[in-house]
Amino acid sequence: MSEGGSVRSWRAGSDDEIVELAKTWLHSDALDELMTALGGPTAASPPAALQAWTAANLDTRGGAERRDAPSVKWRSAWSEALVRAAALLGLITTAPPSQSFYDAALVLGGATTGNRLRVALTHQLISSGCRFGEIVGLTTDRELGGRELASERDAADDHTEARNLLRYLEAAFGPLRAVAAEAGSDHGETTASWRDEHFTGSDGVNLRLVVAPGPPGTRATTTDAIDFYLGRSALRTRESTLVVTSAIYAPYQFFATAPRLLADGATTVELVGTPTAKDDVATLAQRVGQEIHAAVDAASWLITRG
């Protein structure tokens, strides 16, 4: 992870490097200034103190999906401080890829708008000369919610995150020809809880949809999905990996995904994200606060694990 103005490059080649980057982010001037403005612990405080404070003051999800979190109204000074810090902490824009070839582009599934924009970014990268051995849509069978269906009217018949992501992938890289598919259940249900589907697209692009299972009764988290993908992928297909997501999730998802990919043998993990929309200050501040909490959590776990 490096800084160039307000644009951060999220890249690591070893576990030691990702741990050092997590420390740098947690102890950054930007996070310290934000905590001072909000009345929280300084960035020099123990990670547990930062975790506890951000959980109590910035986590507004309460375990719900991000889009279903109830709106909060923080005082204007808080909202403005969070929005000011967002760019410096890497939540608004990411640097472009540093390489021209990656073994895998790992497109993380999410809400409908995120799916559309992340697939569009992947297509744009290819158009600008970046090449991938394989494009992997990593997703779950989470049911789509009302807010995300309202924001993407053409998603009304998709029903699930996986189907929505696949539709955008087919629109960008299709027509798709099915090559192979596997499905199964990890928890004994009568219906399949996971799928792994391979396709060939236009211009010979290799495309894969990996629908990860979650723990019984819940959907797979980002780390669940990464672990499932790693268990079903040969190292040669992901030795260099570009993770494609949304910039607002970049710190959290980089600290959560890169250690797993590197521990399993990858030599390079890099992350790029679609630019964060300029919502009104109150809405953007709540989104930024939530993701700063998530990133503090992930970075703290990295540097305190036994």
MOBEL-V959654 format. One record per residue. N is the residue number from 0. RES is the residue in one letter. SS is DSSP state (a for helix, b for strand, c for the rest). PHI is phi as a letter, one per 30 degrees, with the letter a starting at -180 (999 if undefined). Layout:
N&RES&SS&PHI ; N&RES&SS&PHI
//
This chain:
0&M&c&999 ; 1&S&b&b ; 2&E&b&c ; 3&G&b&b ; 4&G&c&i ; 5&S&c&c ; 6&V&b&c ; 7&R&b&c ; 8&S&b&c ; 9&W&b&c ; 10&R&b&a ; 11&A&b&b ; 12&G&c&b ; 13&S&c&a ; 14&D&a&d ; 15&D&a&e ; 16&E&a&d ; 17&I&a&d ; 18&V&a&d ; 19&E&a&d ; 20&L&a&d ; 21&A&a&d ; 22&K&a&d ; 23&T&a&d ; 24&W&a&d ; 25&L&a&d ; 26&H&c&c ; 27&S&c&d ; 28&D&a&d ; 29&A&a&d ; 30&L&a&d ; 31&D&a&d ; 32&E&a&d ; 33&L&a&d ; 34&M&a&d ; 35&T&a&d ; 36&A&a&d ; 37&L&a&c ; 38&G&c&i ; 39&G&c&c ; 40&P&c&d ; 41&T&c&d ; 42&A&c&d ; 43&A&c&d ; 44&S&c&d ; 45&P&c&e ; 46&P&a&e ; 47&A&a&d ; 48&A&a&d ; 49&L&a&d ; 50&Q&a&e ; 51&A&a&d ; 52&W&a&d ; 53&T&a&d ; 54&A&a&d ; 55&A&a&d ; 56&N&a&c ; 57&L&c&c ; 58&D&c&d ; 59&T&c&c ; 60&R&c&d ; 61&G&c&i ; 62&G&c&i ; 63&A&c&d ; 64&E&c&d ; 65&R&a&e ; 66&R&a&d ; 67&D&a&c ; 68&A&c&d ; 69&P&c&d ; 70&S&c&d ; 71&V&c&b ; 72&K&c&b ; 73&W&c&d ; 74&R&c&d ; 75&S&a&e ; 76&A&a&d ; 77&W&a&d ; 78&S&a&e ; 79&E&a&d ; 80&A&a&d ; 81&L&a&d ; 82&V&a&d ; 83&R&a&d ; 84&A&a&d ; 85&A&a&e ; 86&A&a&d ; 87&L&a&d ; 88&L&c&d ; 89&G&c&j ; 90&L&c&c ; 91&I&c&c ; 92&T&c&b ; 93&T&b&c ; 94&A&c&d ; 95&P&c&d ; 96&P&c&e ; 97&S&c&c ; 98&Q&c&c ; 99&S&c&c ; 100&F&b&b ; 101&Y&b&b ; 102&D&b&d ; 103&A&b&b ; 104&A&b&c ; 105&L&b&c ; 106&V&b&d ; 107&L&b&d ; 108&G&c&d ; 109&G&c&a ; 110&A&c&d ; 111&T&a&e ; 112&T&a&d ; 113&G&a&d ; 114&N&a&e ; 115&R&a&d ; 116&L&a&d ; 117&R&a&d ; 118&V&a&d ; 119&A&a&d ; 120&L&a&d ; 121&T&a&d ; 122&H&a&d ; 123&Q&a&d ; 124&L&a&d ; 125&I&a&d ; 126&S&a&d ; 127&S&c&c ; 128&G&c&j ; 129&C&c&d ; 130&R&b&b ; 131&F&b&b ; 132&G&b&d ; 133&E&b&a ; 134&I&b&c ; 135&V&b&c ; 136&G&b&d ; 137&L&b&c ; 138&T&b&b ; 139&T&c&b ; 140&D&c&c ; 141&R&c&e ; 142&E&b&d ; 143&L&c&d ; 144&G&c&c ; 145&G&a&d ; 146&R&a&d ; 147&E&a&d ; 148&L&a&d ; 149&A&a&d ; 150&S&a&d ; 151&E&c&b ; 152&R&a&e ; 153&D&a&d ; 154&A&a&c ; 155&A&c&e ; 156&D&c&c ; 157&D&c&d ; 158&H&c&i ; 159&T&b&b ; 160&E&a&e ; 161&A&a&d ; 162&R&a&d ; 163&N&a&d ; 164&L&a&d ; 165&L&a&d ; 166&R&a&d ; 167&Y&a&d ; 168&L&a&d ; 169&E&a&d ; 170&A&a&d ; 171&A&a&d ; 172&F&a&b ; 173&G&c&d ; 174&P&c&d ; 175&L&c&c ; 176&R&b&c ; 177&A&b&d ; 178&V&b&c ; 179&A&b&a ; 180&A&b&a ; 181&E&b&b ; 182&A&b&a ; 183&G&b&a ; 184&S&c&b ; 185&D&c&c ; 186&H&c&b ; 187&G&c&i ; 188&E&c&d ; 189&T&c&d ; 190&T&c&c ; 191&A&c&d ; 192&S&c&c ; 193&W&b&b ; 194&R&b&b ; 195&D&b&b ; 196&E&b&c ; 197&H&b&c ; 198&F&b&b ; 199&T&b&c ; 200&G&c&c ; 201&S&a&d ; 202&D&a&h ; 203&G&a&i ; 204&V&c&d ; 205&N&b&c ; 206&L&b&b ; 207&R&b&b ; 208&L&b&c ; 209&V&b&c ; 210&V&b&c ; 211&A&c&d ; 212&P&c&d ; 213&G&c&c ; 214&P&c&e ; 215&P&c&e ; 216&G&c&i ; 217&T&c&b ; 218&R&c&d ; 219&A&c&d ; 220&T&c&d ; 221&T&a&e ; 222&T&a&d ; 223&D&a&e ; 224&A&a&d ; 225&I&a&d ; 226&D&a&d ; 227&F&a&d ; 228&Y&a&e ; 229&L&a&d ; 230&G&a&d ; 231&R&c&b ; 232&S&c&b ; 233&A&c&d ; 234&L&a&e ; 235&R&a&d ; 236&T&a&d ; 237&R&c&b ; 238&E&c&d ; 239&S&b&c ; 240&T&b&b ; 241&L&b&c ; 242&V&b&d ; 243&V&b&c ; 244&T&b&b ; 245&S&b&c ; 246&A&a&e ; 247&I&a&d ; 248&Y&a&c ; 249&A&a&e ; 250&P&a&d ; 251&Y&a&d ; 252&Q&a&d ; 253&F&a&d ; 254&F&a&d ; 255&A&a&d ; 256&T&a&c ; 257&A&a&e ; 258&P&a&e ; 259&R&a&d ; 260&L&a&d ; 261&L&a&d ; 262&A&a&d ; 263&D&c&c ; 264&G&c&j ; 265&A&c&d ; 266&T&c&c ; 267&T&b&b ; 268&V&b&b ; 269&E&b&b ; 270&L&b&b ; 271&V&b&b ; 272&G&b&b ; 273&T&b&d ; 274&P&c&e ; 275&T&c&d ; 276&A&c&d ; 277&K&c&d ; 278&D&c&d ; 279&D&c&d ; 280&V&a&e ; 281&A&a&d ; 282&T&a&d ; 283&L&a&d ; 284&A&a&d ; 285&Q&a&d ; 286&R&a&d ; 287&V&a&d ; 288&G&a&e ; 289&Q&a&d ; 290&E&a&d ; 291&I&a&d ; 292&H&a&e ; 293&A&a&d ; 294&A&a&d ; 295&V&a&e ; 296&D&a&d ; 297&A&a&d ; 298&A&a&d ; 299&S&a&d ; 300&W&a&e ; 301&L&a&d ; 302&I&a&c ; 303&T&a&c ; 304&R&c&d ; 305&G&c&d
//
